Every structure is written in structure tokens, then in C-alpha cells.
Amino acid sequence: WLDGALQTGAISKGHFLFRGDPHAFPFDNHEGIFEANLTLDKVLLKYDPEWPEISELDGKLVFQNRQMTVD
């Protein structure tokens, strides 16, 4: 859903960390670390075609191995 949900916007800051064997990704057994911390500005979110869109969102998107957090 994330592919189509974020319609427009910008990443003003970002930090990526990938440590470990790429063949072991997504590191379910703690063989490595994957993190992406992104600061988003003026995002247009269209979660579902039947829901109203939300515009001018600012926030943070964090990926840690298989987990995703949005603030």
C-alpha cells in the first residue's frame, strides 16, 4: 500500500544503515541491521481510494529490519 499511498512530498533528511550479509536480509535471526530514518515534508497521503486524502503532512518514517513506524 505504501507504494501508492505516498503521492507527493519530499524527504528533507535521511539516514540509512545496512550492516550484514545481504543474503541474510531481513535479518530475522539478528545477523545484521537495516535501518532507514526519513524526515518527510508536505506529503500527500492517499491511503485508500475510498478514503479522503490527507495533505501537507510532515513526519518521520522509520524502517528497522521488518518493522515500519510512522510518526
Backbone as CSV, one residue per row, in Angstrom:
resi,resn,N_x,N_y,N_z,CA_x,CA_y,CA_z,C_x,C_y,C_z
1,TRP,0.825,-1.191,0.000,0.000,0.000,0.000,0.866,1.250,0.000
2,LEU,2.066,1.161,0.575,2.933,2.325,0.707,3.342,2.881,-0.650
3,ASP,3.516,2.011,-1.625,3.887,2.449,-2.981,2.939,3.494,-3.541
4,GLY,1.646,3.251,-3.422,0.669,4.164,-3.981,0.141,5.191,-3.008
5,ALA,0.357,4.992,-1.716,-0.237,5.870,-0.714,0.464,7.225,-0.627
6,LEU,1.784,7.243,-0.766,2.535,8.492,-0.695,2.583,9.096,-2.096
7,GLN,1.687,10.032,-2.353,1.512,10.593,-3.693,2.573,11.631,-4.040
8,THR,2.795,12.592,-3.158,3.797,13.636,-3.376,4.435,13.970,-2.039
9,GLY,5.486,14.749,-2.085,6.171,15.164,-0.876,7.672,15.111,-1.083
10,ALA,8.392,15.382,-0.024,9.850,15.411,-0.101,10.458,14.778,1.139
11,ILE,11.653,14.248,0.976,12.460,13.765,2.092,13.487,14.856,2.366
12,SER,13.375,15.510,3.518,14.300,16.602,3.822,15.567,16.104,4.516
13,LYS,15.475,14.970,5.197,16.642,14.364,5.852,16.490,12.858,5.773
14,GLY,17.608,12.171,5.728,17.562,10.722,5.721,18.850,10.113,6.232
15,HIS,18.713,8.982,6.880,19.861,8.236,7.391,19.598,6.762,7.103
16,PHE,20.579,6.088,6.505,20.444,4.671,6.190,21.598,3.902,6.803
17,LEU,21.296,2.718,7.309,22.309,1.835,7.860,21.989,0.418,7.407
18,PHE,22.951,-0.206,6.774,22.816,-1.606,6.365,24.119,-2.289,6.730
19,ARG,24.037,-3.202,7.694,25.228,-3.916,8.128,24.885,-5.385,8.217
20,GLY,25.581,-6.208,7.451,25.357,-7.641,7.474,25.398,-8.218,6.079
21,ASP,25.282,-9.518,6.005,25.287,-10.236,4.728,23.958,-9.990,4.022
22,PRO,23.984,-9.449,2.810,22.727,-9.189,2.088,21.867,-10.438,1.898
23,HIS,22.498,-11.614,1.845,21.734,-12.852,1.685,20.922,-13.203,2.930
24,ALA,21.266,-12.616,4.080,20.549,-12.879,5.330,19.431,-11.867,5.579
25,PHE,19.317,-10.863,4.717,18.277,-9.839,4.881,16.907,-10.473,4.792
26,PRO,15.975,-10.151,5.644,15.835,-9.011,6.541,16.300,-9.250,7.981
27,PHE,17.251,-10.140,8.187,17.927,-10.319,9.483,16.986,-10.768,10.593
28,ASP,16.158,-11.743,10.289,15.211,-12.258,11.281,15.904,-12.916,12.474
29,ASN,17.129,-13.396,12.266,17.874,-14.056,13.341,18.996,-13.167,13.879
30,HIS,18.834,-11.864,13.723,19.775,-10.867,14.264,21.172,-10.979,13.654
31,GLU,21.246,-11.334,12.347,22.540,-11.453,11.679,23.054,-10.114,11.178
32,GLY,22.238,-9.084,11.265,22.641,-7.776,10.769,21.619,-6.723,11.146
33,ILE,21.807,-5.532,10.580,20.931,-4.395,10.888,20.554,-3.693,9.591
34,PHE,19.279,-3.367,9.460,18.812,-2.482,8.407,17.982,-1.396,9.077
35,GLU,18.364,-0.142,8.858,17.598,0.989,9.375,17.533,2.071,8.311
36,ALA,16.384,2.684,8.207,16.200,3.866,7.373,15.342,4.846,8.169
37,ASN,15.878,6.018,8.435,15.162,7.072,9.158,14.982,8.239,8.199
38,LEU,13.748,8.568,7.886,13.455,9.605,6.906,12.569,10.680,7.516
39,THR,12.889,11.932,7.266,12.040,13.057,7.651,11.277,13.486,6.403
40,LEU,9.949,13.448,6.477,9.090,13.744,5.328,8.458,15.121,5.475
41,ASP,8.361,15.837,4.366,7.765,17.175,4.355,6.693,17.282,3.274
42,LYS,5.575,17.888,3.645,4.482,18.212,2.724,4.022,17.000,1.892
43,VAL,3.771,15.919,2.595,3.348,14.672,1.954,1.852,14.697,1.685
44,LEU,1.469,14.165,0.532,0.067,13.912,0.201,-0.146,12.414,0.356
45,LEU,-0.967,12.025,1.330,-1.229,10.628,1.646,-2.603,10.239,1.133
46,LYS,-2.626,9.239,0.281,-3.888,8.697,-0.238,-3.894,7.209,0.086
47,TYR,-4.316,6.905,1.311,-4.238,5.538,1.825,-5.120,4.568,1.042
48,ASP,-6.319,4.994,0.738,-7.289,4.133,0.046,-8.118,5.013,-0.883
49,PRO,-8.439,4.545,-2.078,-9.217,5.374,-3.000,-10.568,5.838,-2.442
50,GLU,-11.132,5.085,-1.505,-12.432,5.448,-0.943,-12.315,6.351,0.283
51,TRP,-11.120,6.622,0.725,-10.898,7.493,1.878,-10.481,8.873,1.392
52,PRO,-10.768,9.922,2.165,-10.278,11.251,1.771,-8.751,11.305,1.910
53,GLU,-8.123,12.039,1.010,-6.671,12.176,1.096,-6.295,13.177,2.180
54,ILE,-5.077,13.062,2.673,-4.554,13.975,3.684,-3.351,14.678,3.068
55,SER,-3.347,16.002,3.149,-2.256,16.747,2.507,-1.454,17.548,3.537
56,GLU,-0.280,17.977,3.093,0.619,18.818,3.891,1.089,18.125,5.172
57,LEU,1.286,16.807,5.106,1.775,16.061,6.271,3.282,16.220,6.413
58,ASP,3.741,16.402,7.628,5.155,16.354,7.963,5.322,15.247,8.987
59,GLY,6.410,14.517,8.908,6.597,13.461,9.884,7.864,12.684,9.664
60,LYS,7.946,11.551,10.363,9.108,10.682,10.280,8.653,9.276,9.913
61,LEU,9.442,8.658,9.053,9.207,7.288,8.627,10.462,6.512,8.981
62,VAL,10.306,5.457,9.779,11.450,4.677,10.248,11.233,3.211,9.899
63,PHE,12.224,2.628,9.246,12.251,1.190,8.972,13.372,0.581,9.800
64,GLN,13.063,-0.510,10.509,14.060,-1.269,11.253,13.806,-2.740,10.975
65,ASN,14.686,-3.331,10.171,14.532,-4.705,9.688,13.120,-4.872,9.109
66,ARG,12.226,-5.627,9.717,10.876,-5.801,9.162,9.845,-4.814,9.705
67,GLN,10.225,-3.955,10.597,9.294,-3.044,11.255,9.278,-1.668,10.565
68,MET,8.099,-1.072,10.495,7.955,0.280,9.969,7.153,1.093,10.975
69,THR,7.642,2.297,11.296,6.963,3.205,12.214,6.790,4.537,11.522
70,VAL,5.587,5.113,11.658,5.294,6.419,11.081,4.837,7.338,12.200
71,ASP,5.480,8.485,12.318,5.084,9.498,13.309,4.742,10.777,12.570
